[in-house]
C-alpha cells in the first residue's frame, strides 16, 4: 500500500511540474509575441477619445454630458478621417496636437482636475471649444495642388496669475487663463524642397506662458501648385492687461523649384522704380475707395502705402491675381483694421517676369 501511495504522489508531482513548465512557456510566448502594429487611425483614435486618453473627471464630464458627448464624437470622427491620408509618424504628431488641445481646453475653460460638476459657464465654454475644434479637425489634413498638407499645432494654457487677476479687479474682469493656440502647415514628403518648406512654415510661441500674453496663429493656403505655394497667416497677441489685442497678417510664399521664399524679382522684371510706382498708385486708388466708404476724412499716407505694398510678406499669390495685404496699423490707426487690394495678373502683364512661377501670368 505504501508503494501505491508513493507512485501516486510522484504522478501528482510530475503533473504539477509539467503544468508549471507549460505555463511558463505560455507566458514567454505571450511576452515574446509582437504587439499589434500601430496604424495612423489607432494612434489618432487613442488621442481623440477623451474617455480613454484623458480619463479622470474631465473625461467623465465630456463623455457623460448628453450635449457635449455628440460634439466629442464629431471631433473624433473628423480626426480619424484625416488620419487616413497620413503616415503613422505624422499621425503621432496629429495625436499630440489633440492631446495638447484637450488639456489646454480644460484649463482655458477653468476646469480643475478634481471631480466636480461642470458649471453652466464651463459647459458653454466647452461647447464652443468643441464646435471650433470640429471645424479645425475637418481641415487637419487637406489635399491641394497635388500636395498633402497637415496642420501642426502648439496648444498650451495656464491659469492666469493671482497678481494679474488682482491687478485687473479680480475674477470678474480677468481672463481665466493665458493660452497659446498656434497652427501651421506641414507638407508630407521628404525632398529637400519639402523639408525647406516645412522649415519656413514653422511657427513658434513668441512668449512664455508666464509672460501673461496669449497668442494665436492660424493659416489658410491661398494657392498650391507644382511651382509655388502661398500661405496666409493670421496672428494675435493679447497681453492680459492690454487695452486691446494686437492683430496681424503676413504671407509666406515658397517657390517649390528652389524651396526658397518668393522674391520681388520672381514676380516683376520691370525696373524696381517703375513697378513700385505703378503698384503704389494702383493700391492707393483702391484704398481711397475703401476709405471713402468708411469715412471720407481718413487720410491716406503715401509713404506707408508704398512701404507696405512693396514687401513680399504682404503679397498673397492666388490663381486670379496678386492680393496686397495691409495689416492693422500699416497705413493708419489700429481702429481702421486691415485692408486688402486684389489686382488681376492681366493688369500687370507689362511688368511681370516672363519666367515667373505659375500662377503668376506674364
C-alpha positions in Angstrom: 0.0 0.0 0.0 2.9 2.4 0.8 4.4 1.8 -2.7 1.0 2.6 -4.3 0.8 6.0 -2.4 4.4 6.7 -3.4 3.6 6.2 -7.1 0.5 8.3 -6.8 2.4 11.2 -5.2 5.1 11.0 -7.8 2.5 11.2 -10.6 0.9 14.2 -9.0 4.3 16.0 -8.6 5.1 15.2 -12.2 1.8 16.6 -13.4 2.3 19.7 -11.4 5.8 20.2 -12.7 4.6 19.7 -16.3 1.8 22.2 -15.8 4.3 24.8 -14.5 6.6 24.3 -17.4 3.7 24.7 -19.9 2.5 27.8 -18.1 6.0 29.3 -18.2 6.2 28.6 -22.0 2.8 30.2 -22.5 3.9 33.3 -20.6 7.1 33.6 -22.6 5.1 33.1 -25.8 2.8 36.0 -24.9 5.6 38.1 -23.8 7.7 37.5 -26.9 4.7 37.9 -29.3 4.9 41.1 -31.3 2.5 43.9 -30.3 -0.2 44.8 -32.7 1.3 47.2 -35.3 0.2 50.8 -34.8 -1.8 52.4 -37.6 -2.5 56.0 -38.3 -6.1 55.5 -37.2 -5.3 53.7 -34.0 -2.8 56.4 -33.0 -5.2 59.2 -33.6 -8.2 57.4 -32.1 -6.4 56.9 -28.7 -5.8 60.7 -28.5 -9.1 61.9 -29.9 -11.2 60.0 -27.4 -11.1 61.8 -24.0 -12.9 58.9 -22.4 -9.9 56.8 -23.0 -6.9 59.1 -23.4 -7.7 61.8 -20.8 -9.8 59.9 -18.3 -10.5 61.3 -14.9 -13.0 63.9 -14.1 -12.6 65.8 -17.3 -13.1 62.8 -19.5 -16.2 61.9 -17.5 -17.6 65.4 -17.8 -17.2 65.4 -21.6 -18.3 61.9 -22.3 -21.1 61.8 -19.8 -22.8 65.1 -20.8 -25.6 64.5 -23.3 -24.9 67.8 -25.1 -21.1 67.6 -25.1 -20.8 63.9 -26.0 -22.0 64.3 -29.6 -19.5 67.1 -30.2 -16.7 64.9 -28.8 -17.7 62.2 -31.3 -17.8 64.7 -34.1 -14.2 65.8 -33.4 -13.1 62.2 -33.2 -14.7 61.2 -36.4 -13.1 64.0 -38.4 -9.7 63.4 -36.9 -10.0 59.7 -37.9 -10.9 60.7 -41.4 -7.8 62.9 -41.5 -5.6 60.1 -40.3 -6.3 58.0 -43.3 -4.2 60.3 -45.6 -1.0 60.4 -43.5 1.7 58.2 -42.2 1.9 56.8 -38.7 4.6 59.2 -37.7 2.5 62.1 -39.0 -0.5 60.7 -37.1 1.5 60.8 -33.9 2.1 64.5 -34.5 -1.6 65.0 -35.1 -2.5 63.0 -32.0 0.0 65.0 -29.9 -1.8 68.2 -31.0 -5.1 66.8 -30.0 -3.9 65.7 -26.6 -2.4 69.1 -26.0 -5.7 70.7 -27.1 -7.8 68.7 -24.7 -5.5 69.7 -21.7 -5.4 73.3 -22.8 -9.1 73.5 -23.2 -9.7 72.1 -19.7 -7.6 74.9 -18.3 -8.9 77.6 -20.6 -12.5 76.7 -19.5 -11.5 77.0 -15.8 -12.0 73.3 -15.0 -9.9 71.8 -12.3 -8.6 68.2 -12.2 -10.8 67.2 -9.3 -14.2 65.5 -9.7 -16.6 68.4 -9.6 -19.8 69.1 -11.7 -19.5 71.5 -14.6 -20.9 74.9 -14.1 -23.1 76.4 -16.9 -20.3 78.7 -17.9 -17.9 75.8 -18.2 -20.4 73.8 -20.2 -20.8 76.8 -22.5 -17.1 77.2 -22.9 -16.6 73.5 -23.7 -19.4 73.5 -26.2 -18.0 76.4 -28.1 -14.5 75.0 -28.0 -15.6 71.6 -29.3 -17.5 73.2 -32.1 -14.5 75.2 -33.2 -12.3 72.1 -32.8 -14.6 70.1 -35.1 -14.0 72.8 -37.8 -10.3 72.6 -37.3 -10.4 68.8 -37.4 -12.1 68.9 -40.8 -9.1 70.7 -42.2 -6.4 69.0 -40.1 -5.2 67.2 -43.3 -6.1 68.6 -46.8 -5.2 67.8 -50.4 -4.4 70.7 -52.6 -2.4 71.2 -55.7 -1.1 67.7 -55.7 0.2 68.1 -52.1 -0.9 66.7 -48.7 -0.9 69.3 -46.0 -1.2 68.6 -42.3 -1.8 71.1 -39.6 0.8 71.1 -36.9 -0.2 72.6 -33.6 1.0 74.1 -30.3 -1.8 74.1 -27.7 -1.0 75.2 -24.2 -2.7 77.0 -21.4 -2.0 78.2 -17.9 -4.4 79.7 -15.3 -3.8 83.5 -15.0 -1.7 84.5 -12.1 -3.3 85.8 -8.9 -1.3 89.0 -9.3 -2.6 89.8 -12.7 -6.2 88.9 -11.7 -5.9 91.3 -8.7 -4.5 94.0 -10.9 -7.5 93.6 -13.3 -10.0 93.9 -10.5 -10.5 90.3 -9.6 -12.1 87.4 -11.4 -15.0 89.4 -12.8 -12.7 91.1 -15.3 -9.6 88.9 -15.6 -9.4 86.2 -18.2 -9.4 82.6 -16.9 -6.2 81.6 -18.5 -3.3 82.5 -20.7 -3.4 80.4 -23.9 -1.3 79.6 -26.9 -3.1 78.2 -30.0 -0.7 78.0 -32.9 -1.3 76.2 -36.2 0.9 76.0 -39.3 1.0 73.7 -42.4 3.4 70.8 -42.9 3.9 69.1 -46.2 4.0 65.3 -46.5 7.2 64.2 -48.2 11.0 64.2 -47.7 12.5 66.1 -50.7 14.9 69.0 -49.9 12.3 71.4 -51.2 9.6 69.9 -48.9 12.0 70.0 -45.9 12.8 73.6 -46.6 9.1 74.5 -47.0 8.3 72.9 -43.6 11.2 74.8 -42.0 9.9 78.1 -43.4 6.3 77.5 -42.3 7.2 76.6 -38.7 5.6 78.9 -36.2 6.7 79.1 -32.5 5.4 80.9 -29.5 6.9 84.3 -29.0 6.2 84.4 -25.3 6.3 82.0 -22.4 3.0 81.4 -20.5 4.4 83.2 -17.5 4.6 86.3 -19.6 0.8 86.6 -19.3 0.4 87.1 -23.0 -2.0 84.8 -25.1 -1.0 84.0 -28.6 -3.0 82.8 -31.6 -1.7 81.8 -35.1 -3.7 80.2 -37.9 -3.3 79.9 -41.6 -5.0 79.5 -45.0 -3.5 78.1 -48.1 -4.3 80.6 -50.9 -2.6 78.7 -53.7 -0.7 75.4 -54.1 0.7 74.2 -57.3 3.9 72.5 -58.6 5.8 75.7 -58.9 4.6 77.8 -55.9 2.7 77.6 -52.6 1.3 80.8 -50.9 0.1 80.7 -47.3 -1.7 83.5 -45.4 -1.1 83.7 -41.7 -3.4 85.4 -39.2 -1.9 86.3 -35.8 -3.0 87.8 -32.5 -1.2 88.7 -29.3 -3.2 89.6 -26.2 -1.4 90.7 -23.0 -3.6 90.1 -20.0 -3.5 93.8 -19.0 -3.6 95.3 -22.5 -6.4 97.5 -23.6 -6.9 95.5 -26.8 -5.2 92.6 -28.6 -2.6 93.2 -31.3 -3.7 91.6 -34.6 -1.6 90.9 -37.7 -1.4 89.2 -41.0 1.5 88.1 -43.1 2.3 85.8 -46.1 4.9 83.1 -46.7 5.2 82.1 -50.3 7.6 79.4 -51.3 9.0 78.8 -54.9 8.9 75.0 -54.9 11.7 74.5 -57.5 14.2 76.0 -55.0 12.3 75.7 -51.7 13.1 79.4 -51.1 10.8 82.3 -50.2 9.3 84.3 -53.1 11.5 87.4 -54.0 10.4 90.6 -55.8 12.3 89.6 -58.9 10.4 86.3 -59.1 7.3 88.4 -59.8 8.5 91.6 -61.6 11.0 92.1 -64.3 10.5 95.8 -64.9 12.9 98.2 -63.2 12.1 98.4 -59.5 11.3 102.1 -59.6 8.8 101.5 -62.4 6.8 98.6 -60.8 6.9 100.1 -57.3 5.5 103.4 -58.5 2.8 101.6 -60.5 1.9 99.3 -57.7 1.7 102.1 -55.1 -0.6 104.1 -57.4 -2.8 101.1 -58.1 -3.4 100.1 -54.5 -3.8 103.8 -53.4 -6.7 104.2 -55.8 -8.4 101.1 -54.4 -7.6 102.1 -50.8 -9.1 105.6 -51.2 -12.3 104.0 -52.4 -12.4 101.7 -49.4 -11.6 104.7 -47.0 -14.3 106.9 -48.5 -16.8 104.2 -47.9 -15.9 104.3 -44.2 -15.1 108.0 -43.7 -14.1 110.4 -46.4 -12.0 112.3 -43.9 -9.5 109.5 -43.4 -6.0 110.4 -44.6 -4.1 108.0 -46.8 -0.3 108.4 -46.2 1.6 107.7 -49.4 5.0 106.6 -47.8 3.3 104.0 -45.7 1.3 102.7 -48.6 4.5 102.3 -50.7 6.4 100.6 -47.9 3.7 98.1 -47.2 2.7 97.4 -50.8 6.2 96.5 -51.9 7.1 93.9 -49.2 6.7 90.3 -50.3 5.4 89.3 -46.8 2.3 91.2 -47.8 1.9 89.6 -51.2 -0.6 86.8 -51.4 -0.4 84.8 -54.6 -3.7 83.5 -56.0 -4.9 81.9 -59.2 -6.6 85.2 -60.3 -4.0 87.7 -59.3 -1.9 89.4 -56.6 -3.6 90.3 -53.3 -1.7 93.0 -51.4 -2.4 92.9 -47.6 -2.4 95.9 -45.4 -2.4 94.7 -41.8 -3.7 96.8 -38.9 -1.6 99.9 -38.2 0.4 99.5 -41.5 -1.4 102.5 -43.1 -3.3 104.1 -40.3 -4.6 103.8 -36.7 -5.3 100.3 -35.3 -9.0 101.1 -35.2 -9.1 101.1 -39.0 -8.4 97.4 -39.1 -6.9 95.6 -42.0 -7.4 96.1 -45.8 -6.5 94.2 -48.9 -6.3 95.1 -52.6 -6.8 92.5 -55.4 -5.0 93.1 -58.7 -5.6 90.7 -61.6 -2.5 89.4 -63.3 -3.7 90.9 -66.6 -3.4 94.4 -65.2 0.3 93.9 -64.5 1.2 92.0 -67.7 3.8 94.5 -68.9 5.6 94.5 -65.5 5.7 90.8 -64.8 8.7 88.4 -65.1 8.0 86.2 -68.1 9.7 83.3 -66.3 7.7 83.8 -63.1 6.4 80.6 -61.4 2.8 79.8 -62.0 0.2 81.0 -61.4 1.8 84.4 -61.9 0.9 85.1 -65.6 3.0 87.4 -67.6 
